[in-house]
Amino acid sequence: MPQKILSWIPQLLDGARVTVLLTILAVSAGLILSLFLALGKMSKRLIINKFCSVYVFFFRGTPLLMQLYFIYYALPLVHPVFVIRTGDQFFDRFIPAFIAFGLNSAAYCAEIIRAAIQSIDKGQFEASRALGLSYAQTMRLVIIPQSIRRLIPPVGNEFIMVLKDASLVSMIALVDITKATRNIESSTRSALVYIPAMILYLIITAVFSFIFHKLEKKYSVYE
C-alpha cells in the first residue's frame, strides 16, 4: 500500500505545481488590477466610479466556474480574436484559467484594498495635502504603506480561497491537483488517492499561511 501511494506522488506534485503557479500569478495580477479598481471606486468621477463598481459587482456576483467557462468556451465563439492557440495544450488551457482567476481575484481584492485605505484616518490625508504632497504622492508615501498590514490578513485569506478554487480548472482539463487525483482514481480504481491529495492541499495551505503570517508581523511597523 505505501508503495502504491508513493507511485502517485509524482503526478500529484505535477498537479501541485500548476495549482500553486496559477494561484500566485492570478492573485498577483488581481492585486495590481484591484488597486486601480479600488481607487476608481473611490473616485469622484462618475464614469470611472460606475465602471469600477459594475466590474466588482459582476465578478463578485457571478460564479467563478461560469466565468471560467465563458472565457474558455464562449469568448472564442464570439470572435476569433479571443481564440488562444499557442501550440501547447497546457498553455491553451492555462492562459484562459489565469485570465478568469485574475479578473475574479481583482474584484475581491479591490474591496479589500478600498476598505483598508478608507480605514486610515482622514486627517493624515489632509495633513499630507497641506504639506504640498500631490494625491498620488499621498497615496504612495503615506496612505498605502499604512494600509499594507491591514491588507495582508484578508489578502492571505483570498490567496487561500483561490488556491482551493483552483480545483475548478479540472473542468477544462487543466491538470492541477484535483484533475491529477481524478486521473489516478479512474486508472487505478482506488479512492485512497484522495488522502495524499488532501494532505498535499493542507501542506500547501499551511506553507502559505505561515508566509502571510510572517509578512503581517514584518509590516506591523506601520501600525
N, C-alpha and C positions, 0 to 999 in steps of 0.2 A: 504493500500500500504506500509506504513512504516514497518508494522509487517511482511509483506512478505519479504521485503528486509532484515530485521533483522534475519529472519529464514535462510537466505542464508549465513550469516556471518561465522558461524562455519565451513562450508565446504570450504569457500574461505580462511579462516585463516589456515586451514589444508594444503591447496594448497600452501599458502604463506610460510609456514614452509619448505616445500620441495624446493620451489624456492630459498629461502634465503640460506638454508643449502647447496644445490648444488652449488650455486654461490660462497659462501665463501670457500668451500672445493676445488672446481675446480680452482679458481683464486689463492688460497694459494699454491696448488700443482703446478700450472702453473708457479708461481713466483720462486719456488725453482728450478724447471727444467730449467726455462728460464735463470737463472744466469749462469748455465753451458753451455747452448746453446750460450748465448751472448759471454762468454769467448772463447768458441770453435770457433765462427765465427771470433774472433779477433786473434785466434791462428795462429802462423806461420807454424804449422804442417799441411801439405796439406790435409792428410786424415781426420783429425779432423775438419778442416775448411770446407771441402767439405761436410762432413756428416751433420754438423750443418746447413750449408747453404741450402742443399737439404731438410732437415727436415722443416726448416722455410718456404721455398718456397712451399713445398707440402701442409702444413696445412694452409698457408695463401692463397694459390691459388685454393683450392677446397672448396665447400660449407660445412658448419658445419653440415647441415642436412644429407648430403651424408656420411660424416664421422661417424655420429651417426648411420645411417642405416648400414654402413659397419661393425662397431664394434658390433652392436646388432644382425643383421641378417646374415651377410656374414661370419664373422670370425668363428662362431660355425659350419658352413658348411665346412670350410676349414679343421678344425681338432677338434676332441672332446675336446682337451685340452683348447680350448677357450670357451667352454660352461660354463656358470655361473649358478650354481644351488645351492642356499643357503637354499632352503626350504621355502623361504619367497618371494612372488611375488614382493613385494616392492623393496627388495634389488636386486632381479634378474634384475630389470629394472634400479634401481638407480645406481648400480655399472658401467654398460656399459655407462650410461649417464655421470657419473663422469669422467670416463676414456676419453671419447670423448671430453668433455668440458675442461678437464685439459690439454690434449695434444694440443688442439687448442689454448687455452689461453697461453700456454707456447711459442708458435710460435710468437704471437703478443707481449707478454711481453719481449721476447728475443730482439726484435728490439728496444723496449723502453729502456731496460737496456743498450744495446750496445750504443745507441745514447747518453744516459746520461753519461756513462763512458767516451766516446770519447769527450764529451763537456768539461771535466775537462782539465785544462791547462797541457800540456805535461811536462812543467817544474817541476811540483810537483812530477810527477813520477820519473823524472831524479834526483831530489833532494833527494827523498826517497831512491833511489838505491845508491846514493852517500853516504848516511848516514849508509849504510850497511843493509838496510831492504831487505828481500827477496821479490820476486814477489808477493807471497801470502800475506805477511805482508803489503806490499804497498797497495794492493787492499783492504785488510780488514781494515787497520787502517787509510788510507789516502784517497784513491780514492772513495771507495764505500760510506763512511759516507758523503762525499761532494756531491755524486750523489743522495742521498736519497730525498732531497727536489725537485730536478728536476724530480725524478721518480714519485712522488706522484700524480700530476695532471693527467698525461697520464694513470697511473695505475688505478686511480679513474674512468677515462673515460672507460677503459677496463672493470672494475668491473661492471659499469652500463650497458655496452653493453652485457656482459654475463648474467646479471640479466634479461634483456629483451629477449635475445636469448634463455633463459631457457625455454621459452614457446614452443620451438621445442620438448621438451621431451614428450609433449602430443601426439606426433606421434608414440611413443612406449608405449602408455597407462600409462605413469607415471603421477600420478595426482598432477600437480602443479596448480598454479592459473588459467592458461588458460584451462587446462583439467577440473578442478572443475567447471569453468564457463560454459563450453560447456555441462557438465553433467547436471547442473542445468537448463540450457536453453532447453535442449532436454526433460527433465522431466516435466518442468513447462510450456513450450512453451511461455516463457516471455523473450523478448530481454532486459528487464530492468536490468537483472543481469549483463550486461556488464558495467553498470555505476559504481556500487560499486567495480567491479573488476578493472576497470581502476583507480579509486580513490585509491585503495589499492596499485597498482603499483606505483602511484605517491607518496604516503606516504613513501613506502619503498625506492624509489629513493631519495626522499628528505632527509630521515634519513641518508643514506649512503653518500650522497653528503656533508651533514653537517659534518659527521665524517672525511671524507677525507680533507675537508677544515681545520678542527682543526689540523689534522696531518701535513698539509702543513705549518701552522703557527708555530707549535711546532718545526719542524725541520728546520725552516728558520734560526736558529742559525748557520747552516753550511755555509750560504752564506756570 
